[in-house]
């Protein structure tokens, strides 16, 4: 299957199935079946069930494709440099802690990587039932509306998204230096708990920029393509436009992205 729009359609259908499953299963924290993966890192049976559903839908639609997902294959290399031709990179429920507490900021994220290149991405905002998608060279879209990053270039007028490095507390001092420098020079910082939706907010112009340390491939793969196809930039802290490898990420419209890189390099 070479048509990237077809891959996006497959991903959208799988994401919609998963979102319906997640909505049906929503319940209070005390009643949900959940466990702790690490410090402040939770996983529910809903995460696992969502990923199983997505993986089945994707591999049935595209036989021979493989799935790299957060819950069922967390020990696999988080890199596109894998031998198979088509790799799906899946976060079945980005924002699990929000989901557990009934905080309406969580998403399903699915990206297609063909021979090391991001070619299709879908992020589905579960609570708002909004689907965002992009294909390489085909733009970024939400329900028929083409997305474009903000044209605000002045840092003092910019709203910046972020996420805390909760899995790696040794990074917190560095993160707080970044936070202090950026908050002092911008219109504000927001942390909502879903990197996939933060990247969507960059793509649609709500955020001028975003940065976060120690992200996984499935956190950012789909959102990265959506931002780029909306006219934005996504790199690591060194400015390298890697594809979907794990690590720290910086995103934004071109001007604010460049400014963030400078601030983060000096912090």
C-alpha positions as protocol buffer text, in pm:
chain_id: "A"
residue {
  index: 1
  type: UNK
  ca { x: 0 y: 0 z: 0 }
}
residue {
  index: 2
  type: UNK
  ca { x: 192 y: 301 z: -131 }
}
residue {
  index: 3
  type: UNK
  ca { x: -78 y: 569 z: -116 }
}
residue {
  index: 4
  type: UNK
  ca { x: -11 y: 764 z: 202 }
}
residue {
  index: 5
  type: UNK
  ca { x: -372 y: 882 z: 213 }
}
residue {
  index: 6
  type: UNK
  ca { x: -479 y: 520 z: 230 }
}
residue {
  index: 7
  type: UNK
  ca { x: -243 y: 466 z: 522 }
}
residue {
  index: 8
  type: UNK
  ca { x: -391 y: 771 z: 693 }
}
residue {
  index: 9
  type: UNK
  ca { x: -741 y: 635 z: 636 }
}
residue {
  index: 10
  type: UNK
  ca { x: -641 y: 301 z: 788 }
}
residue {
  index: 11
  type: UNK
  ca { x: -494 y: 481 z: 1089 }
}
residue {
  index: 12
  type: UNK
  ca { x: -801 y: 701 z: 1128 }
}
residue {
  index: 13
  type: UNK
  ca { x: -1034 y: 402 z: 1122 }
}
residue {
  index: 14
  type: UNK
  ca { x: -826 y: 222 z: 1384 }
}
residue {
  index: 15
  type: UNK
  ca { x: -807 y: 536 z: 1600 }
}
residue {
  index: 16
  type: UNK
  ca { x: -1184 y: 581 z: 1583 }
}
residue {
  index: 17
  type: UNK
  ca { x: -1239 y: 222 z: 1694 }
}
residue {
  index: 18
  type: UNK
  ca { x: -998 y: 270 z: 1982 }
}
residue {
  index: 19
  type: UNK
  ca { x: -1157 y: 600 z: 2084 }
}
residue {
  index: 20
  type: UNK
  ca { x: -1501 y: 439 z: 2093 }
}
residue {
  index: 21
  type: UNK
  ca { x: -1358 y: 164 z: 2314 }
}
residue {
  index: 22
  type: UNK
  ca { x: -1193 y: 417 z: 2547 }
}
residue {
  index: 23
  type: UNK
  ca { x: -1509 y: 629 z: 2576 }
}
residue {
  index: 24
  type: UNK
  ca { x: -1719 y: 328 z: 2664 }
}
residue {
  index: 25
  type: UNK
  ca { x: -1470 y: 222 z: 2929 }
}
residue {
  index: 26
  type: UNK
  ca { x: -1427 y: 563 z: 3098 }
}
residue {
  index: 27
  type: UNK
  ca { x: -1479 y: 531 z: 3473 }
}
residue {
  index: 28
  type: UNK
  ca { x: -1357 y: 686 z: 3798 }
}
residue {
  index: 29
  type: UNK
  ca { x: -1004 y: 628 z: 3923 }
}
residue {
  index: 30
  type: UNK
  ca { x: -1122 y: 406 z: 4209 }
}
residue {
  index: 31
  type: UNK
  ca { x: -1311 y: 176 z: 3975 }
}
residue {
  index: 32
  type: UNK
  ca { x: -1061 y: 140 z: 3692 }
}
residue {
  index: 33
  type: UNK
  ca { x: -826 y: -156 z: 3657 }
}
residue {
  index: 34
  type: UNK
  ca { x: -486 y: 9 z: 3661 }
}
residue {
  index: 35
  type: UNK
  ca { x: -129 y: -52 z: 3768 }
}
residue {
  index: 36
  type: UNK
  ca { x: 183 y: 153 z: 3811 }
}
residue {
  index: 37
  type: UNK
  ca { x: 466 y: 123 z: 3560 }
}
residue {
  index: 38
  type: UNK
  ca { x: 695 y: 358 z: 3747 }
}
residue {
  index: 39
  type: UNK
  ca { x: 705 y: 685 z: 3934 }
}
residue {
  index: 40
  type: UNK
  ca { x: 387 y: 873 z: 3838 }
}
residue {
  index: 41
  type: UNK
  ca { x: 350 y: 642 z: 3537 }
}
residue {
  index: 42
  type: UNK
  ca { x: 26 y: 448 z: 3517 }
}
residue {
  index: 43
  type: UNK
  ca { x: -121 y: 198 z: 3278 }
}
residue {
  index: 44
  type: UNK
  ca { x: -477 y: 72 z: 3265 }
}
residue {
  index: 45
  type: UNK
  ca { x: -635 y: -230 z: 3107 }
}
residue {
  index: 46
  type: UNK
  ca { x: -797 y: 25 z: 2878 }
}
residue {
  index: 47
  type: UNK
  ca { x: -450 y: 117 z: 2743 }
}
residue {
  index: 48
  type: UNK
  ca { x: -375 y: -246 z: 2674 }
}
residue {
  index: 49
  type: UNK
  ca { x: -716 y: -319 z: 2526 }
}
residue {
  index: 50
  type: UNK
  ca { x: -696 y: -13 z: 2303 }
}
residue {
  index: 51
  type: UNK
  ca { x: -355 y: -114 z: 2173 }
}
residue {
  index: 52
  type: UNK
  ca { x: -465 y: -470 z: 2101 }
}
residue {
  index: 53
  type: UNK
  ca { x: -762 y: -336 z: 1905 }
}
residue {
  index: 54
  type: UNK
  ca { x: -545 y: -91 z: 1710 }
}
residue {
  index: 55
  type: UNK
  ca { x: -276 y: -348 z: 1632 }
}
residue {
  index: 56
  type: UNK
  ca { x: -534 y: -594 z: 1506 }
}
residue {
  index: 57
  type: UNK
  ca { x: -702 y: -334 z: 1284 }
}
residue {
  index: 58
  type: UNK
  ca { x: -374 y: -208 z: 1137 }
}
residue {
  index: 59
  type: UNK
  ca { x: -218 y: -545 z: 1061 }
}
residue {
  index: 60
  type: UNK
  ca { x: -543 y: -679 z: 918 }
}
residue {
  index: 61
  type: UNK
  ca { x: -569 y: -378 z: 685 }
}
residue {
  index: 62
  type: UNK
  ca { x: -202 y: -392 z: 585 }
}
residue {
  index: 63
  type: UNK
  ca { x: -72 y: -750 z: 612 }
}
residue {
  index: 64
  type: UNK
  ca { x: 298 y: -770 z: 685 }
}
residue {
  index: 65
  type: UNK
  ca { x: 313 y: -434 z: 861 }
}
residue {
  index: 66
  type: UNK
  ca { x: 439 y: -422 z: 1218 }
}
residue {
  index: 67
  type: UNK
  ca { x: 334 y: -226 z: 1524 }
}
residue {
  index: 68
  type: UNK
  ca { x: 552 y: -48 z: 1780 }
}
residue {
  index: 69
  type: UNK
  ca { x: 327 y: 40 z: 2072 }
}
residue {
  index: 70
  type: UNK
  ca { x: 360 y: 174 z: 2423 }
}
residue {
  index: 71
  type: UNK
  ca { x: 198 y: -109 z: 2614 }
}
residue {
  index: 72
  type: UNK
  ca { x: 256 y: -432 z: 2420 }
}
residue {
  index: 73
  type: UNK
  ca { x: 607 y: -370 z: 2287 }
}
residue {
  index: 74
  type: UNK
  ca { x: 775 y: -123 z: 2525 }
}
residue {
  index: 75
  type: UNK
  ca { x: 1113 y: -296 z: 2516 }
}
residue {
  index: 76
  type: UNK
  ca { x: 1159 y: -278 z: 2140 }
}
residue {
  index: 77
  type: UNK
  ca { x: 1400 y: -24 z: 1989 }
}
residue {
  index: 78
  type: UNK
  ca { x: 1229 y: 314 z: 1961 }
}
residue {
  index: 79
  type: UNK
  ca { x: 1372 y: 384 z: 1619 }
}
residue {
  index: 80
  type: UNK
  ca { x: 1251 y: 376 z: 1260 }
}
residue {
  index: 81
  type: UNK
  ca { x: 1567 y: 192 z: 1160 }
}
residue {
  index: 82
  type: UNK
  ca { x: 1395 y: -146 z: 1160 }
}
residue {
  index: 83
  type: UNK
  ca { x: 1406 y: -403 z: 881 }
}
residue {
  index: 84
  type: UNK
  ca { x: 1040 y: -405 z: 788 }
}
residue {
  index: 85
  type: UNK
  ca { x: 900 y: -170 z: 527 }
}
residue {
  index: 86
  type: UNK
  ca { x: 600 y: -32 z: 716 }
}
residue {
  index: 87
  type: UNK
  ca { x: 599 y: 36 z: 1088 }
}
residue {
  index: 88
  type: UNK
  ca { x: 300 y: 169 z: 1279 }
}
residue {
  index: 89
  type: UNK
  ca { x: 396 y: 371 z: 1587 }
}
residue {
  index: 90
  type: UNK
  ca { x: 107 y: 369 z: 1833 }
}
residue {
  index: 91
  type: UNK
  ca { x: 12 y: 534 z: 2159 }
}
residue {
  index: 92
  type: UNK
  ca { x: -324 y: 376 z: 2245 }
}
residue {
  index: 93
  type: UNK
  ca { x: -404 y: 629 z: 2518 }
}
residue {
  index: 94
  type: UNK
  ca { x: -177 y: 931 z: 2548 }
}
residue {
  index: 95
  type: UNK
  ca { x: -261 y: 1099 z: 2877 }
}
residue {
  index: 96
  type: UNK
  ca { x: -350 y: 797 z: 3090 }
}
residue {
  index: 97
  type: UNK
  ca { x: -329 y: 987 z: 3419 }
}
residue {
  index: 98
  type: UNK
  ca { x: -572 y: 1246 z: 3282 }
}
residue {
  index: 99
  type: UNK
  ca { x: -803 y: 964 z: 3173 }
}
residue {
  index: 100
  type: UNK
  ca { x: -790 y: 802 z: 3517 }
}
residue {
  index: 101
  type: UNK
  ca { x: -893 y: 1127 z: 3684 }
}
residue {
  index: 102
  type: UNK
  ca { x: -1157 y: 1227 z: 3431 }
}
residue {
  index: 103
  type: UNK
  ca { x: -948 y: 1522 z: 3310 }
}
residue {
  index: 104
  type: UNK
  ca { x: -1054 y: 1571 z: 2946 }
}
residue {
  index: 105
  type: UNK
  ca { x: -714 y: 1574 z: 2775 }
}
residue {
  index: 106
  type: UNK
  ca { x: -618 y: 1238 z: 2627 }
}
residue {
  index: 107
  type: UNK
  ca { x: -580 y: 1101 z: 2279 }
}
residue {
  index: 108
  type: UNK
  ca { x: -513 y: 808 z: 2051 }
}
residue {
  index: 109
  type: UNK
  ca { x: -203 y: 855 z: 1834 }
}
residue {
  index: 110
  type: UNK
  ca { x: -102 y: 647 z: 1530 }
}
residue {
  index: 111
  type: UNK
  ca { x: 178 y: 715 z: 1281 }
}
residue {
  index: 112
  type: UNK
  ca { x: 297 y: 526 z: 975 }
}
residue {
  index: 113
  type: UNK
  ca { x: 669 y: 507 z: 903 }
}
residue {
  index: 114
  type: UNK
  ca { x: 775 y: 372 z: 563 }
}
residue {
  index: 115
  type: UNK
  ca { x: 1143 y: 289 z: 523 }
}
residue {
  index: 116
  type: UNK
  ca { x: 1239 y: 533 z: 798 }
}
residue {
  index: 117
  type: UNK
  ca { x: 1015 y: 818 z: 683 }
}
residue {
  index: 118
  type: UNK
  ca { x: 706 y: 952 z: 856 }
}
residue {
  index: 119
  type: UNK
  ca { x: 434 y: 939 z: 593 }
}
residue {
  index: 120
  type: UNK
  ca { x: 102 y: 949 z: 779 }
}
residue {
  index: 121
  type: UNK
  ca { x: -13 y: 1052 z: 1123 }
}
residue {
  index: 122
  type: UNK
  ca { x: -340 y: 1063 z: 1313 }
}
residue {
  index: 123
  type: UNK
  ca { x: -417 y: 1209 z: 1655 }
}
residue {
  index: 124
  type: UNK
  ca { x: -772 y: 1166 z: 1781 }
}
residue {
  index: 125
  type: UNK
  ca { x: -883 y: 1385 z: 2073 }
}
residue {
  index: 126
  type: UNK
  ca { x: -1107 y: 1134 z: 2250 }
}
residue {
  index: 127
  type: UNK
  ca { x: -1310 y: 1371 z: 2469 }
}
residue {
  index: 128
  type: UNK
  ca { x: -1381 y: 1626 z: 2196 }
}
residue {
  index: 129
  type: UNK
  ca { x: -1412 y: 1371 z: 1914 }
}
residue {
  index: 130
  type: UNK
  ca { x: -1175 y: 1572 z: 1696 }
}
residue {
  index: 131
  type: UNK
  ca { x: -953 y: 1393 z: 1450 }
}
residue {
  index: 132
  type: UNK
  ca { x: -627 y: 1545 z: 1326 }
}
residue {
  index: 133
  type: UNK
  ca { x: -437 y: 1387 z: 1041 }
}
residue {
  index: 134
  type: UNK
  ca { x: -151 y: 1452 z: 802 }
}
residue {
  index: 135
  type: UNK
  ca { x: 28 y: 1284 z: 515 }
}
residue {
  index: 136
  type: UNK
  ca { x: 374 y: 1359 z: 382 }
}
residue {
  index: 137
  type: UNK
  ca { x: 332 y: 1640 z: 133 }
}
residue {
  index: 138
  type: UNK
  ca { x: -45 y: 1646 z: 180 }
}
residue {
  index: 139
  type: UNK
  ca { x: -86 y: 1900 z: 459 }
}
residue {
  index: 140
  type: UNK
  ca { x: -237 y: 1871 z: 806 }
}
residue {
  index: 141
  type: UNK
  ca { x: -611 y: 1868 z: 859 }
}
residue {
  index: 142
  type: UNK
  ca { x: -889 y: 1859 z: 1116 }
}
residue {
  index: 143
  type: UNK
  ca { x: -1238 y: 1769 z: 996 }
}
residue {
  index: 144
  type: UNK
  ca { x: -1182 y: 1925 z: 652 }
}
residue {
  index: 145
  type: UNK
  ca { x: -1002 y: 2236 z: 780 }
}
residue {
  index: 146
  type: UNK
  ca { x: -638 y: 2278 z: 685 }
}
residue {
  index: 147
  type: UNK
  ca { x: -415 y: 2348 z: 983 }
}
residue {
  index: 148
  type: UNK
  ca { x: -144 y: 2614 z: 997 }
}
residue {
  index: 149
  type: UNK
  ca { x: 95 y: 2708 z: 1273 }
}
residue {
  index: 150
  type: UNK
  ca { x: 71 y: 3048 z: 1439 }
}
residue {
  index: 151
  type: UNK
  ca { x: 231 y: 3347 z: 1266 }
}
residue {
  index: 152
  type: UNK
  ca { x: 324 y: 3505 z: 1600 }
}
residue {
  index: 153
  type: UNK
  ca { x: 702 y: 3534 z: 1603 }
}
residue {
  index: 154
  type: UNK
  ca { x: 767 y: 3746 z: 1912 }
}
residue {
  index: 155
  type: UNK
  ca { x: 850 y: 3530 z: 2217 }
}
residue {
  index: 156
  type: UNK
  ca { x: 683 y: 3775 z: 2456 }
}
residue {
  index: 157
  type: UNK
  ca { x: 351 y: 3716 z: 2277 }
}
residue {
  index: 158
  type: UNK
  ca { x: 393 y: 3339 z: 2251 }
}
residue {
  index: 159
  type: UNK
  ca { x: 214 y: 3067 z: 2446 }
}
residue {
  index: 160
  type: UNK
  ca { x: 431 y: 2760 z: 2498 }
}
residue {
  index: 161
  type: UNK
  ca { x: 331 y: 2402 z: 2578 }
}
residue {
  index: 162
  type: UNK
  ca { x: 541 y: 2163 z: 2783 }
}
residue {
  index: 163
  type: UNK
  ca { x: 545 y: 1840 z: 2980 }
}
residue {
  index: 164
  type: UNK
  ca { x: 728 y: 1740 z: 3296 }
}
residue {
  index: 165
  type: UNK
  ca { x: 1004 y: 1472 z: 3280 }
}
residue {
  index: 166
  type: UNK
  ca { x: 827 y: 1255 z: 3536 }
}
residue {
  index: 167
  type: UNK
  ca { x: 987 y: 927 z: 3424 }
}
residue {
  index: 168
  type: UNK
  ca { x: 1338 y: 1068 z: 3471 }
}
residue {
  index: 169
  type: UNK
  ca { x: 1349 y: 1286 z: 3784 }
}
residue {
  index: 170
  type: UNK
  ca { x: 1724 y: 1341 z: 3743 }
}
residue {
  index: 171
  type: UNK
  ca { x: 1634 y: 1571 z: 3452 }
}
residue {
  index: 172
  type: UNK
  ca { x: 1414 y: 1792 z: 3669 }
}
residue {
  index: 173
  type: UNK
  ca { x: 1682 y: 2050 z: 3767 }
}
residue {
  index: 174
  type: UNK
  ca { x: 1765 y: 2103 z: 3400 }
}
residue {
  index: 175
  type: UNK
  ca { x: 1397 y: 2122 z: 3311 }
}
residue {
  index: 176
  type: UNK
  ca { x: 1331 y: 2381 z: 3582 }
}
residue {
  index: 177
  type: UNK
  ca { x: 1610 y: 2600 z: 3444 }
}
residue {
  index: 178
  type: UNK
  ca { x: 1443 y: 2581 z: 3104 }
}
residue {
  index: 179
  type: UNK
  ca { x: 1103 y: 2650 z: 3256 }
}
residue {
  index: 180
  type: UNK
  ca { x: 1231 y: 2957 z: 3443 }
}
residue {
  index: 181
  type: UNK
  ca { x: 1397 y: 3107 z: 3135 }
}
residue {
  index: 182
  type: UNK
  ca { x: 1103 y: 3043 z: 2903 }
}
residue {
  index: 183
  type: UNK
  ca { x: 833 y: 3156 z: 3145 }
}
residue {
  index: 184
  type: UNK
  ca { x: 1016 y: 3484 z: 3204 }
}
residue {
  index: 185
  type: UNK
  ca { x: 1024 y: 3565 z: 2833 }
}
residue {
  index: 186
  type: UNK
  ca { x: 687 y: 3447 z: 2700 }
}
residue {
  index: 187
  type: UNK
  ca { x: 315 y: 3502 z: 2745 }
}
residue {
  index: 188
  type: UNK
  ca { x: 293 y: 3181 z: 2945 }
}
residue {
  index: 189
  type: UNK
  ca { x: 349 y: 2807 z: 2968 }
}
residue {
  index: 190
  type: UNK
  ca { x: 82 y: 2538 z: 2969 }
}
residue {
  index: 191
  type: UNK
  ca { x: 113 y: 2174 z: 3076 }
}
residue {
  index: 192
  type: UNK
  ca { x: -191 y: 1959 z: 2997 }
}
residue {
  index: 193
  type: UNK
  ca { x: -50 y: 1607 z: 3012 }
}
residue {
  index: 194
  type: UNK
  ca { x: -67 y: 1480 z: 2652 }
}
residue {
  index: 195
  type: UNK
  ca { x: 227 y: 1540 z: 2420 }
}
residue {
  index: 196
  type: UNK
  ca { x: 21 y: 1430 z: 2121 }
}
residue {
  index: 197
  type: UNK
  ca { x: -240 y: 1698 z: 2187 }
}
residue {
  index: 198
  type: UNK
  ca { x: 28 y: 1955 z: 2270 }
}
residue {
  index: 199
  type: UNK
  ca { x: 177 y: 1902 z: 1925 }
}
residue {
  index: 200
  type: UNK
  ca { x: -168 y: 1932 z: 1769 }
}
residue {
  index: 201
  type: UNK
  ca { x: -206 y: 2265 z: 1950 }
}
residue {
  index: 202
  type: UNK
  ca { x: 117 y: 2381 z: 1785 }
}
residue {
  index: 203
  type: UNK
  ca { x: -12 y: 2268 z: 1446 }
}
residue {
  index: 204
  type: UNK
  ca { x: -341 y: 2453 z: 1484 }
}
residue {
  index: 205
  type: UNK
  ca { x: -175 y: 2771 z: 1615 }
}
residue {
  index: 206
  type: UNK
  ca { x: -288 y: 2761 z: 1978 }
}
residue {
  index: 207
  type: UNK
  ca { x: 69 y: 2719 z: 2096 }
}
residue {
  index: 208
  type: UNK
  ca { x: 355 y: 2901 z: 1928 }
}
residue {
  index: 209
  type: UNK
  ca { x: 597 y: 2641 z: 2063 }
}
residue {
  index: 210
  type: UNK
  ca { x: 644 y: 2327 z: 2271 }
}
residue {
  index: 211
  type: UNK
  ca { x: 929 y: 2147 z: 2442 }
}
residue {
  index: 212
  type: UNK
  ca { x: 958 y: 1835 z: 2655 }
}
residue {
  index: 213
  type: UNK
  ca { x: 1241 y: 1616 z: 2776 }
}
residue {
  index: 214
  type: UNK
  ca { x: 1257 y: 1236 z: 2757 }
}
residue {
  index: 215
  type: UNK
  ca { x: 967 y: 1151 z: 2529 }
}
residue {
  index: 216
  type: UNK
  ca { x: 905 y: 813 z: 2369 }
}
residue {
  index: 217
  type: UNK
  ca { x: 863 y: 757 z: 1996 }
}
residue {
  index: 218
  type: UNK
  ca { x: 491 y: 681 z: 2032 }
}
residue {
  index: 219
  type: UNK
  ca { x: 436 y: 1007 z: 2223 }
}
residue {
  index: 220
  type: UNK
  ca { x: 537 y: 1223 z: 1929 }
}
residue {
  index: 221
  type: UNK
  ca { x: 543 y: 1035 z: 1599 }
}
residue {
  index: 222
  type: UNK
  ca { x: 200 y: 1132 z: 1466 }
}
residue {
  index: 223
  type: UNK
  ca { x: 209 y: 1481 z: 1615 }
}
residue {
  index: 224
  type: UNK
  ca { x: 548 y: 1549 z: 1460 }
}
residue {
  index: 225
  type: UNK
  ca { x: 417 y: 1496 z: 1108 }
}
residue {
  index: 226
  type: UNK
  ca { x: 105 y: 1700 z: 1179 }
}
residue {
  index: 227
  type: UNK
  ca { x: 316 y: 1995 z: 1298 }
}
residue {
  index: 228
  type: UNK
  ca { x: 551 y: 1975 z: 1001 }
}
residue {
  index: 229
  type: UNK
  ca { x: 269 y: 1955 z: 750 }
}
residue {
  index: 230
  type: UNK
  ca { x: 110 y: 2259 z: 917 }
}
residue {
  index: 231
  type: UNK
  ca { x: 427 y: 2459 z: 846 }
}
residue {
  index: 232
  type: UNK
  ca { x: 604 y: 2404 z: 1176 }
}
residue {
  index: 233
  type: UNK
  ca { x: 935 y: 2254 z: 1282 }
}
residue {
  index: 234
  type: UNK
  ca { x: 1005 y: 1961 z: 1515 }
}
residue {
  index: 235
  type: UNK
  ca { x: 1359 y: 1863 z: 1619 }
}
residue {
  index: 236
  type: UNK
  ca { x: 1560 y: 1736 z: 1910 }
}
residue {
  index: 237
  type: UNK
  ca { x: 1739 y: 1983 z: 2138 }
}
residue {
  index: 238
  type: UNK
  ca { x: 2035 y: 1996 z: 1899 }
}
residue {
  index: 239
  type: UNK
  ca { x: 1811 y: 2095 z: 1610 }
}
residue {
  index: 240
  type: UNK
  ca { x: 1828 y: 1759 z: 1436 }
}
residue {
  index: 241
  type: UNK
  ca { x: 1509 y: 1671 z: 1245 }
}
residue {
  index: 242
  type: UNK
  ca { x: 1518 y: 1305 z: 1345 }
}
residue {
  index: 243
  type: UNK
  ca { x: 1211 y: 1102 z: 1253 }
}
residue {
  index: 244
  type: UNK
  ca { x: 1055 y: 927 z: 1551 }
}
residue {
  index: 245
  type: UNK
  ca { x: 1335 y: 833 z: 1788 }
}
residue {
  index: 246
  type: UNK
  ca { x: 1287 y: 873 z: 2160 }
}
residue {
  index: 247
  type: UNK
  ca { x: 1435 y: 1173 z: 2343 }
}
residue {
  index: 248
  type: UNK
  ca { x: 1371 y: 1541 z: 2398 }
}
residue {
  index: 249
  type: UNK
  ca { x: 1168 y: 1742 z: 2149 }
}
residue {
  index: 250
  type: UNK
  ca { x: 1125 y: 2106 z: 2049 }
}
residue {
  index: 251
  type: UNK
  ca { x: 841 y: 2216 z: 1822 }
}
residue {
  index: 252
  type: UNK
  ca { x: 694 y: 2541 z: 1702 }
}
residue {
  index: 253
  type: UNK
  ca { x: 649 y: 2780 z: 1418 }
}
residue {
  index: 254
  type: UNK
  ca { x: 990 y: 2840 z: 1258 }
}
residue {
  index: 255
  type: UNK
  ca { x: 1069 y: 3161 z: 1448 }
}
residue {
  index: 256
  type: UNK
  ca { x: 965 y: 3044 z: 1793 }
}
residue {
  index: 257
  type: UNK
  ca { x: 1123 y: 2703 z: 1740 }
}
residue {
  index: 258
  type: UNK
  ca { x: 1457 y: 2872 z: 1665 }
}
residue {
  index: 259
  type: UNK
  ca { x: 1422 y: 3090 z: 1974 }
}
residue {
  index: 260
  type: UNK
  ca { x: 1339 y: 2790 z: 2193 }
}
residue {
  index: 261
  type: UNK
  ca { x: 1645 y: 2605 z: 2066 }
}
residue {
  index: 262
  type: UNK
  ca { x: 1862 y: 2902 z: 2163 }
}
residue {
  index: 263
  type: UNK
  ca { x: 1711 y: 2929 z: 2512 }
}
residue {
  index: 264
  type: UNK
  ca { x: 1734 y: 2555 z: 2575 }
}
residue {
  index: 265
  type: UNK
  ca { x: 2096 y: 2546 z: 2459 }
}
residue {
  index: 266
  type: UNK
  ca { x: 2195 y: 2820 z: 2701 }
}
residue {
  index: 267
  type: UNK
  ca { x: 1991 y: 2680 z: 2991 }
}
